[in-house]
Amino acid sequence: MKSALGTIWRNRKLILEGVANTVFKKQFVENVATYRLKICESCNEKGDECLVPGTAPCCAACGCSLKFKVRSLSSACGLIEKGKDPKWLPVLSQEDEDKYFADIKSEEEDD
């Protein structure tokens, strides 16, 4: 449990990014999420061993909820945490993603 809390704390920005992208849907994010989820569904490392109970399906490699992980544009496949080659990589850095969503928010306010 203690190591799970440490993992959650270290990844809190990525988790919140995934949660926000789940709540405030954008087509680009949904396209990335669909692509990643197809990869995750075919992965031999899948499972229901979640860091946070009740958030299944989860990545068996890292325990993150797939619903949020695949929508975090600055996250990589959980296999990277096991020292294995990831099946997918970040689309944007955290800084670039922040800029992307700031630009979208600005455009929406101008409309």
N, C-alpha and C positions, 0 to 999 in steps of 0.2 A: 504493500500500500504506500509506504514511504517513497519508494522509487517511482511509483506511478504519479504521485503528487509532484515530485521533482521534474518528471518528464512534462507534465501538464504545465508547470510553472515556466520551464524553459521554452515551451512552444506556445505560450499564451497569446502572443501577437498573431501567430499563424492560425490558431484556433479561432480567435475573435474575427480574423479576416474571413475565414470560412463561414462562420455564423452570420456575419454581416452580408456576405455575398449570397447566402441562402435566403435571408429575409428580404434584401433589396436586390431583386433579380435583374440582371442585365443579360442580353442575348449572348454577348461574347463569353461571359463567364459560364453560362449554361452550355454553350457549345464545347468549351474546354472540359467542363464537368462530365458531359456525356461521353466524350472521347476517353477521358481518364477512367471513368466508371466501367466502360467496356473492357479496358485493359485489366482493371482490378478484378472484374468478374471472371476473367479467364486465367487469373493468376493461381498458381498452386499454393500460395502462401496466405490465402484468405481464411477467415474464421470469425468466430464470435467472441474472441477474447478481448473485450473492450476495456480500456482504462477507466471509462465511466460507464457503469452498468446501465443497460437500457438504451444504449445508443447504437445498437447493431443495425446493419452490418458494419463490421469494423475491419481494419487492416490487421491481419495476424502478425505482420512484421513489427508494427509500432503500436497497435491498439487504438488508433484514432478512429473516430466515426467517419466512415467513408462519405456520408452526406456532407460533412463539413470539409474534410481533407481535399476532396476533388475540386472544391470550389475556392480553395485558397491558392490563388495564382502564383504566390511566391513559395509554395511548398513543393517538395519532391516526393516521389514514391517512398513509402516507409522502409523498403528494402535497404535503402542507403544507411539507415540506422543500424542495420545488422552487418554492415560492411560488404553488402552485395551490390551488384549493379542495379540501379533503379530502373523500373519499367517506364517511368516518365519523369521529366525534370520540371523545374519552375518555368513558368511562362514569362514572368516579370520578376525583377528584384522587388523587395519590399518598398524601396524608395520610388521605383517606377510605378508600382501599383498605386501607391498613395497619390502620385501625380495624376495617373489615369483617372481615378475616381474623383479627384478634385476638379479636373477638367470637365468631367461629365456633370458634376454638381453645378459648376459654373454655367454650363450650357443650359441646364434645366432651369436655372434661375433667370436666365436671359429670355426664355420663352414665355 
